[in-house]
Amino acid sequence: MTQKSRKSIRLERTIYEDSGRIFSITMCVFNNKQIFLNKNLADAVWLAAKDGIFSTEADLMAVCLMPDHLHLLVGVKNKNLVDIISRWKRFTQKMVSKANCKDKLWQRSFYDHALRREEQVNVVARYIYENPTRAILTTENKDYPYCWHAWL
């Protein structure tokens, strides 16, 4: 019996290295567990997302940590975004493992959308920022601690 190969959902690798290209990224927690209801884990992953590799090796424009997934709006600098995301996922997995959370943290891969020229970056950032209100986690986004965008 031959093994089925997975269909790749990725764009051409060079697109993720195209300096200035902007992506909306969604990373889901393994089995959609609401692991980030744990404040300690949420705080740690939030800091890693907002102040870590996405702000140093990419151009972080928006971030929103939900109970079971993470949204990012990032611009490519001069490194491959897929590689940055892979490194970040490994880093956060080790980080939560050290916090005695032995569960697998992230689903394999991630969802991405390369913004088109006609899409306004600040509108996409606002959409990401308003995610907690749409999910009824808060009535005011300013009260939700795990949401930020560059135009605030």
Secondary structure as the mmCIF struct_conf table of DSSP 4:
data_model
#
loop_
_struct_conf.conf_type_id
_struct_conf.id
_struct_conf.beg_label_comp_id
_struct_conf.beg_label_asym_id
_struct_conf.beg_label_seq_id
_struct_conf.end_label_comp_id
_struct_conf.end_label_asym_id
_struct_conf.end_label_seq_id
HELX_LH_PP_P HELX_LH_PP_P1 THR A 2 SER A 8
HELX_RH_3T_P HELX_RH_3T_P1 ARG A 13 GLU A 17
TURN_TY1_P TURN_TY1_P1 SER A 19 GLY A 20
STRN STRN1 ILE A 22 CYS A 28
STRN STRN2 VAL A 29 VAL A 29
HELX_RH_3T_P HELX_RH_3T_P2 PHE A 30 ASN A 32
HELX_RH_3T_P HELX_RH_3T_P3 ILE A 35 LEU A 37
BEND BEND1 ASN A 38 ASN A 38
HELX_RH_AL_P HELX_RH_AL_P1 LYS A 39 ASP A 51
BEND BEND2 GLY A 52 GLY A 52
HELX_RH_AL_P HELX_RH_AL_P2 ILE A 53 THR A 56
BEND BEND3 GLU A 57 GLU A 57
STRN STRN3 ALA A 58 MET A 66
TURN_TY1_P TURN_TY1_P2 PRO A 67 ASP A 68
STRN STRN4 HIS A 69 VAL A 76
BEND BEND4 ASN A 78 LYS A 79
HELX_RH_AL_P HELX_RH_AL_P3 LEU A 81 LYS A 98
TURN_TY1_P TURN_TY1_P3 ALA A 99 ASN A 100
BEND BEND5 ASP A 103 ASP A 103
STRN STRN5 TRP A 106 TRP A 106
BEND BEND6 ARG A 108 SER A 109
STRN STRN6 TYR A 111 ALA A 114
HELX_LH_PP_P HELX_LH_PP_P2 LEU A 115 ARG A 116
TURN_TY1_P TURN_TY1_P4 ARG A 117 GLU A 118
BEND BEND7 GLU A 119 GLU A 119
HELX_RH_AL_P HELX_RH_AL_P4 VAL A 121 TYR A 129
TURN_TY1_P TURN_TY1_P5 GLU A 130 GLU A 130
HELX_RH_AL_P HELX_RH_AL_P5 ASN A 131 ARG A 134
TURN_TY1_P TURN_TY1_P6 ALA A 135 ILE A 136
BEND BEND8 LEU A 137 LEU A 137
BEND BEND9 THR A 139 GLU A 140
HELX_RH_3T_P HELX_RH_3T_P4 ASN A 141 ASP A 143
TURN_TY1_P TURN_TY1_P7 PRO A 145 TYR A 146
STRN STRN7 CYS A 147 HIS A 149
TURN_TY1_P TURN_TY1_P8 ALA A 150 TRP A 151
#
